[in-house]
Amino acid sequence: TTPEPTVDLTPNVRQISIKRGRNIMRDTYEAGSCTVRIYDVDGTWNPQNVNSPYYGFLTPLRKLRVSATVGGVGYFLFSGYTTDYKYYYDQAENIGYVDIICSDAFRLMQQAGITTVASATVGQDTGTRIGKILDQVQWPASMRTIDTGNTTCIADPATSRTALDALKNAEFSEQGAFYINSEGTAIFLNRTNVIKKYNETPIEFNQTTGIPYSNLTFAFDDKLIINSAGMTRVGGTQQVSENATSIAKYFPHQLNQENLIAQTDTDTLNIARIYVATRQETTIRIDAMLIDLQDTAVPT
């Protein structure tokens, strides 16, 4: 078959919006999304234009990547798959714009239904289990970086679910991190390496030597408090951890999670303890900020 063309959209791009990363409120990594607005002076990027050289190629689930070059080095900002094409005209209906809307590979994994995961046997670590699930949906080995997990798993429960649900179950049972990075690679970090991330050098935002910012939005609330957690594995009994001091101070804030694939009740009790130990108190946090990378002026 003839390979599909690779096209540089840069000359026609007018706006890019990217959203990806960990949702602090839901305490989970979510599907990354990207919208690229294309200036379409002659209808080339209209999927319905039969005279376009790209007619027939502008379909859902085409791969799209956003990159930038800084100091001669290229960096990927987003890698994903098209989900929608939305066409707009200006008020006089003279100039067309196309919004190409994309999602990362979480969407593909959410669409893939599975039952039995081949070779998902009892005693596997969570990293191996995630690898088996990715094998089940034929995710390329070259597009994954998987840690060895610290937690072992039961045999695959062979229930009907999506591949993403199965992957997130293994992630939660490990208390690790599973996400798609900006290059489109599936990443799994075990909980040891998640903790090590806190010791890395942070990105600095300040108005003098760092990245300039404005419009900080602070929050001081109870939304992130968990002081009572009940965790249940498949075939196990619920394991509960609570912090009485936090409950007396903030009232009960409970989280229950069921059908985990952790191998023992001791593992699920440790998950409950981790949750409460790290979430029993609240603190002031920054919910949002605005940065302008073209604003390099230093205030006087």
C-alpha positions, 0 to 999 in steps of 0.5 A, a space after each residue: 500500500 502507498 504510505 499516507 503523506 506526512 504534511 507540515 501544517 506550520 504555515 497555516 497554523 493560527 492557534 494551538 491549545 494543548 491540555 494534558 497531565 495529571 488531574 489533581 482533583 481526580 488524582 489521576 492522569 487523563 487523556 491529553 487533548 489538543 486543538 490546532 486551528 488551521 487558516 484555510 484560504 482555499 479549502 485545502 483542509 476541508 475534509 469534504 473538499 473533493 478537490 483538496 490534495 488531502 481528500 480522503 486523508 482528512 479522516 478521524 484517527 490520523 496521527 498528529 504531532 506538535 513540536 517546537 525547536 529551541 536552540 536548535 533542539 526539537 521537542 514534542 509538545 503533543 502526540 495524538 490522533 485526530 477525533 474531529 474536524 470543525 470548519 468555521 468561516 469569518 463573519 463575511 464568510 470569506 475565509 475558512 478555519 478548520 479546528 483539528 481536534 485530537 486526543 492522545 492514545 488514552 482514547 484508543 485504549 478506552 475504545 478497545 474492549 477486552 476480557 481475558 488478558 493473555 499470560 496475565 498470571 498470578 504473582 506478576 508485578 504491576 509493570 509486567 501486567 501493564 505490558 500484557 494489557 498493552 500486548 493484548 491491544 497490540 500497542 507497539 513495544 517501541 512506544 512504551 517504557 514500563 517500570 517493574 512494579 513493586 506490587 504483585 497481581 492476582 491472575 487476570 479476572 477476565 471481566 469485560 472492560 476497556 483496556 484503559 480501565 484495566 491499565 488504570 486498575 494496575 496503576 492504582 494497585 501499584 500507586 504508580 503513574 501511567 500516562 502518555 507522554 508528549 512523544 506519544 509513548 506509554 509510560 508506567 512509573 512504579 511508586 518508588 520512581 513516582 516518589 523520586 520525582 519529588 526530588 527532581 529540580 523543579 521548573 522555576 516560575 518567577 519574574 526575574 530569572 525564571 519564567 514570567 507569570 501572572 494571574 495566580 489563582 490560589 485555593 484553600 479548601 477541603 477538595 483534596 482531603 481523604 481521611 478515610 479510605 476503604 480498598 478491596 481487591 478482587 476476592 478479598 475483604 475491604 481494608 480500611 485506614 482512617 485518621 481520627 485527628 483529620 476526621 475530627 478536624 474536617 469531618 469524614 472525607 472517604 474514598 472507596 475503591 473496589 476490584 483492585 488486582 493487588 494480590 493480597 489484602 495486605 497490599 490493599 491495606 497499604 494502599 489505603 494507608 498511603 492514601 490517608 497518610 498523604 491526603 489527611 491534611 490540606 494546604 494552600 495550592 495554586 490552581 491556575 496561572 498565566 504565563 507569557 513566554 514572549 514577556 521577557 521584560 523585568 519589572 522595575 
